[in-house]
């Protein structure tokens, strides 16, 4: 046995015994103190409070020591089996941590409000659609979840379309042409990648207010900037992609008599298509999730998109009707979930293509 | 990341052809293509950026407009008013808690996934879904349901025999819960790490293990240096993002309890849209901008020390 192992063994025994000791400490209640019961010392009190923590940590350290010990003794085949097992245990454990909240959310929408927080079970004991029924309610006659969803996609879809087109054209200009000031402008473009939006929010708000874009029925404040390729991530991502497309293709198209836009549309777009789809998908997700934008630029409840609607219904209901809140929330993210599962591989490719936040 | 430029530098034939474009194309066409972006940049980025700086030296009111030029007063307030100083502290605490936790977790999971694991795709999807949905209000609402005083996590704690904790009302816990929401979304960082790990040549590990290097040693001496560009990329993007966190605290805790989760972005929003003090708010935004800028520059400057680019010229 190595020294490190002995140290860890001692540590785990110390932790476990502290946990057990903590379990034996009696903390008298106020009445008992009045009657003359002795209050345990500050140390004993703190140990008693954290007894479970010590027990869990001690058991964990003990497990690691025993595992290492057995691992060193085992032959190669058993070692392989042991490390594979532990990897799966970690992966599944983390997987539960990742997925359980989402599954809980789904199951909560089918529970009644008394059951939601009283059990951890994912299967409702008395399944009910009350949550969904309540989720359909109107708010002041102006807005309900379906209207809110419709409102969301009224600006999300144009934004996706415009972003992809404008970003592709900008990427084409930067990626394929030399012109005076190109390098300086490119540096500027890259700098905006790191420009925090928070600095821009307030002056943008004042400007859009002057333009009359705040609370516009056409969501102008949310849509118009996407016409001008202002989401630098996508421009950058498309430029990176374009670099891997051989220039010989452009040359050949030119020789065949294509003009510049024809070259873009007929030659580059088919090659760039996967990257453009990725950009569109990410823009779809980010725009549907966007909260700050609608919070600033949409005021009247009739125009609320899903994000604002979900928040409003939470504020209205906290405390009693969580199945309704969860149902509204789930409906609001359902389209994003469906899109994600249909286009998973494009998302993974998009992330690794070079530029992505989140 | 500028591999293509590097390639054309060693292949003069490509360069020559580039010069072969007609004068017109070299001169104007590219510029016309980027013109929409340039206009957008001036209107939606540059002008707001500069006017934000100008406002920060005035007492601009959301409804009354500019009244007076106040010099550095807003900046003095930013560093002396206890509410603002607290927001700065909280933001630093948040960023320096979230970013390392998220990156270490992402790297750890990517490292395990990179062994020949059956069902990689399934695990990867399970880990990635939260990052896709995580920014949404729905997930913030879910987080509130998980961590409220009689929420799911407290039900679990009660079953294990722990005392329940009022996470969102306890000033020592609230910030950590917001941080946990972002750590939970480690998926996109993990996907990047996984792709980078797959790119590390197998034979390096083989050579190292023949020389007697342990797994831990291999990880530190081979894996970390070879994926350092991705670590760097993740570090910078996550840092910039962490300093701008808004949705989590705004929806889950409204900045409470007792301003324990009031990050700078919340102060900026509240000062401008609740107190109508646009000038003060702009000053706070600029303080944040300078902090983010300095941290980004430090990261870029530190690159030389620890980021290893295999093709020499490839500066991100």
Boltz contact constraints between the chains, C-beta under 6 A:
constraints:
  - contact:
      token1: [A, 52]
      token2: [B, 161]
      max_distance: 6.0
  - contact:
      token1: [A, 52]
      token2: [B, 162]
      max_distance: 6.0
  - contact:
      token1: [A, 87]
      token2: [B, 112]
      max_distance: 6.0
  - contact:
      token1: [A, 90]
      token2: [B, 112]
      max_distance: 6.0
  - contact:
      token1: [A, 91]
      token2: [B, 123]
      max_distance: 6.0
  - contact:
      token1: [A, 95]
      token2: [B, 126]
      max_distance: 6.0
  - contact:
      token1: [A, 98]
      token2: [B, 126]
      max_distance: 6.0
  - contact:
      token1: [A, 98]
      token2: [B, 127]
      max_distance: 6.0
  - contact:
      token1: [A, 98]
      token2: [B, 130]
      max_distance: 6.0
  - contact:
      token1: [A, 99]
      token2: [B, 126]
      max_distance: 6.0
  - contact:
      token1: [A, 101]
      token2: [B, 142]
      max_distance: 6.0
  - contact:
      token1: [A, 101]
      token2: [B, 146]
      max_distance: 6.0
  - contact:
      token1: [A, 105]
      token2: [B, 142]
      max_distance: 6.0
  - contact:
      token1: [A, 117]
      token2: [B, 150]
      max_distance: 6.0
  - contact:
      token1: [A, 120]
      token2: [B, 155]
      max_distance: 6.0
  - contact:
      token1: [A, 169]
      token2: [B, 33]
      max_distance: 6.0
  - contact:
      token1: [A, 170]
      token2: [B, 34]
      max_distance: 6.0
  - contact:
      token1: [A, 170]
      token2: [B, 37]
      max_distance: 6.0
  - contact:
      token1: [A, 172]
      token2: [B, 33]
      max_distance: 6.0
  - contact:
      token1: [A, 173]
      token2: [B, 30]
      max_distance: 6.0
  - contact:
      token1: [A, 173]
      token2: [B, 33]
      max_distance: 6.0
  - contact:
      token1: [A, 173]
      token2: [B, 34]
      max_distance: 6.0
  - contact:
      token1: [A, 177]
      token2: [B, 29]
      max_distance: 6.0
  - contact:
      token1: [A, 177]
      token2: [B, 30]
      max_distance: 6.0
  - contact:
      token1: [A, 178]
      token2: [B, 26]
      max_distance: 6.0
  - contact:
      token1: [A, 179]
      token2: [B, 30]
      max_distance: 6.0
  - contact:
      token1: [A, 179]
      token2: [B, 31]
      max_distance: 6.0
  - contact:
      token1: [A, 192]
      token2: [B, 45]
      max_distance: 6.0
  - contact:
      token1: [A, 194]
      token2: [B, 240]
      max_distance: 6.0
  - contact:
      token1: [A, 194]
      token2: [B, 296]
      max_distance: 6.0
  - contact:
      token1: [A, 196]
      token2: [B, 244]
      max_distance: 6.0
  - contact:
      token1: [A, 196]
      token2: [B, 289]
      max_distance: 6.0
  - contact:
      token1: [A, 196]
      token2: [B, 292]
      max_distance: 6.0
  - contact:
      token1: [A, 198]
      token2: [B, 244]
      max_distance: 6.0
  - contact:
      token1: [A, 198]
      token2: [B, 265]
      max_distance: 6.0
  - contact:
      token1: [A, 198]
      token2: [B, 268]
      max_distance: 6.0
  - contact:
      token1: [A, 198]
      token2: [B, 285]
      max_distance: 6.0
  - contact:
      token1: [A, 199]
      token2: [B, 52]
      max_distance: 6.0
  - contact:
      token1: [A, 199]
      token2: [B, 285]
      max_distance: 6.0
  - contact:
      token1: [A, 199]
      token2: [B, 289]
      max_distance: 6.0
  - contact:
      token1: [A, 200]
      token2: [B, 48]
      max_distance: 6.0
  - contact:
      token1: [A, 202]
      token2: [B, 272]
      max_distance: 6.0
  - contact:
      token1: [A, 202]
      token2: [B, 278]
      max_distance: 6.0
  - contact:
      token1: [A, 202]
      token2: [B, 281]
      max_distance: 6.0
  - contact:
      token1: [A, 202]
      token2: [B, 282]
      max_distance: 6.0
  - contact:
      token1: [A, 203]
      token2: [B, 48]
      max_distance: 6.0
  - contact:
      token1: [A, 203]
      token2: [B, 51]
      max_distance: 6.0
  - contact:
      token1: [A, 203]
      token2: [B, 52]
      max_distance: 6.0
  - contact:
      token1: [A, 204]
      token2: [B, 48]
      max_distance: 6.0
  - contact:
      token1: [A, 225]
      token2: [B, 44]
      max_distance: 6.0
  - contact:
      token1: [A, 228]
      token2: [B, 36]
      max_distance: 6.0
  - contact:
      token1: [A, 228]
      token2: [B, 40]
      max_distance: 6.0
  - contact:
      token1: [A, 229]
      token2: [B, 37]
      max_distance: 6.0
  - contact:
      token1: [A, 230]
      token2: [B, 40]
      max_distance: 6.0
  - contact:
      token1: [A, 230]
      token2: [B, 44]
      max_distance: 6.0
  - contact:
      token1: [A, 243]
      token2: [B, 4]
      max_distance: 6.0
  - contact:
      token1: [A, 260]
      token2: [B, 29]
      max_distance: 6.0
  - contact:
      token1: [A, 285]
      token2: [B, 132]
      max_distance: 6.0
  - contact:
      token1: [A, 289]
      token2: [B, 135]
      max_distance: 6.0
  - contact:
      token1: [A, 289]
      token2: [B, 136]
      max_distance: 6.0
  - contact:
      token1: [A, 291]
      token2: [B, 137]
      max_distance: 6.0
  - contact:
      token1: [A, 291]
      token2: [B, 247]
      max_distance: 6.0
  - contact:
      token1: [A, 292]
      token2: [B, 246]
      max_distance: 6.0
  - contact:
      token1: [A, 307]
      token2: [B, 137]
      max_distance: 6.0
  - contact:
      token1: [A, 310]
      token2: [B, 137]
      max_distance: 6.0
  - contact:
      token1: [A, 310]
      token2: [B, 138]
      max_distance: 6.0
  - contact:
      token1: [A, 311]
      token2: [B, 137]
      max_distance: 6.0
  - contact:
      token1: [A, 314]
      token2: [B, 141]
      max_distance: 6.0
  - contact:
      token1: [A, 329]
      token2: [B, 138]
      max_distance: 6.0
  - contact:
      token1: [A, 329]
      token2: [B, 141]
      max_distance: 6.0
  - contact:
      token1: [A, 332]
      token2: [B, 138]
      max_distance: 6.0
  - contact:
      token1: [A, 333]
      token2: [B, 133]
      max_distance: 6.0
  - contact:
      token1: [A, 333]
      token2: [B, 136]
      max_distance: 6.0
  - contact:
      token1: [A, 333]
      token2: [B, 138]
      max_distance: 6.0
  - contact:
      token1: [A, 340]
      token2: [B, 132]
      max_distance: 6.0
  - contact:
      token1: [A, 348]
      token2: [B, 191]
      max_distance: 6.0
  - contact:
      token1: [A, 351]
      token2: [B, 188]
      max_distance: 6.0
  - contact:
      token1: [A, 351]
      token2: [B, 191]
      max_distance: 6.0
  - contact:
      token1: [A, 352]
      token2: [B, 195]
      max_distance: 6.0
  - contact:
      token1: [A, 357]
      token2: [B, 237]
      max_distance: 6.0
  - contact:
      token1: [A, 357]
      token2: [B, 241]
      max_distance: 6.0
  - contact:
      token1: [A, 358]
      token2: [B, 131]
      max_distance: 6.0
  - contact:
      token1: [A, 358]
      token2: [B, 188]
      max_distance: 6.0
